[in-house]
Amino acid sequence: MDITRIGMNCRLRVFLLFASFACFMLLLRHTLAVAASQDSDTAAHTRQPVAPVRAVTKEYFGTKVVDPYRYMENLKGFGATTSQV
């Protein structure tokens, strides 16, 4: 076997190795860029949770006042939790 032919095979293998690595890195970069753009789109379109309305009526000096979010002020009653406050 000729020494130049062995050197060519080695160079070709090294070239193919680097070429395949470069293709892999480009594919990975593209995949990560697409995933990042999808994450930012979903984060921008996510809606905030809506607080439930539970009307509480209280009378002040003969006038009835309805407060739909009064139950949130009382953490021990009306089923409010600390995660809602």
Phi, psi and omega per residue, in radians:
M1 nan 2.449 -3.101
D2 -1.444 2.447 -3.095
I3 -1.152 -0.584 3.136
T4 -1.203 -0.585 3.117
R5 -1.195 -0.667 3.088
I6 -1.126 -0.715 3.106
G7 -1.106 -0.663 3.113
M8 -1.136 -0.772 3.124
N9 -1.076 -0.685 3.134
C10 -1.151 -0.778 3.118
R11 -1.106 -0.719 3.133
L12 -1.114 -0.733 3.112
R13 -1.122 -0.732 3.108
V14 -1.123 -0.763 3.111
F15 -1.060 -0.811 3.140
L16 -1.127 -0.622 3.093
L17 -1.109 -0.834 3.129
F18 -1.177 -0.647 3.124
A19 -1.135 -0.747 3.126
S20 -1.179 -0.635 3.086
F21 -1.130 -0.715 3.127
A22 -1.129 -0.725 3.098
C23 -1.104 -0.721 3.110
F24 -1.086 -0.751 -3.134
M25 -1.152 -0.687 3.100
L26 -1.132 -0.721 3.109
L27 -1.131 -0.719 3.112
L28 -1.123 -0.745 3.134
R29 -1.090 -0.741 3.127
H30 -1.130 -0.768 -3.132
T31 -1.086 -0.759 3.128
L32 -1.176 -0.623 3.122
A33 -1.168 -0.710 3.115
V34 -1.153 -0.748 3.133
A35 -1.109 -0.697 -3.140
A36 -1.163 -0.678 -3.136
S37 -1.213 -0.604 3.100
Q38 -1.211 -0.652 3.114
D39 -1.138 -0.724 -3.117
S40 -1.225 -0.566 3.098
D41 -1.171 -0.747 -3.137
T42 -1.212 -0.622 3.126
A43 -1.154 -0.625 -3.131
A44 -1.262 -0.504 -3.075
H45 -1.741 0.105 3.125
T46 -1.360 2.309 3.138
R47 -1.608 2.637 3.079
Q48 -1.301 2.613 3.113
P49 -1.180 2.559 -3.117
V50 -1.672 2.285 3.134
A51 -1.294 2.363 3.096
P52 -1.203 2.540 -3.127
V53 -1.753 2.130 3.076
R54 -2.303 1.784 -3.041
A55 -1.173 2.269 3.045
V56 -2.058 2.163 -3.118
T57 -1.827 2.273 3.115
K58 -2.304 2.556 -3.115
E59 -1.852 2.185 3.099
Y60 -2.077 1.983 3.076
F61 0.931 0.711 3.092
G62 1.525 -0.051 3.129
T63 -1.907 2.208 3.126
K64 -1.441 2.251 3.139
V65 -2.072 2.201 3.131
V66 -1.764 2.162 3.115
D67 -2.117 1.880 -3.058
P68 -1.265 -0.243 -3.108
Y69 -2.068 0.280 -3.128
R70 -1.096 -0.566 -3.103
Y71 -1.056 -0.420 -3.133
M72 -1.247 -0.393 3.138
E73 -1.333 -0.378 -3.134
N74 -1.807 1.750 -3.076
L75 -1.294 -0.274 -3.103
K76 -1.633 -0.198 -3.078
G77 -2.269 2.975 3.067
F78 1.096 0.275 3.053
G79 1.303 0.256 3.110
A80 -1.328 2.487 3.098
T81 -2.049 2.906 -3.136
T82 -1.195 -0.402 3.115
S83 -1.273 -0.392 3.100
Q84 -1.438 -0.337 -3.063
V85 -1.625 nan nan
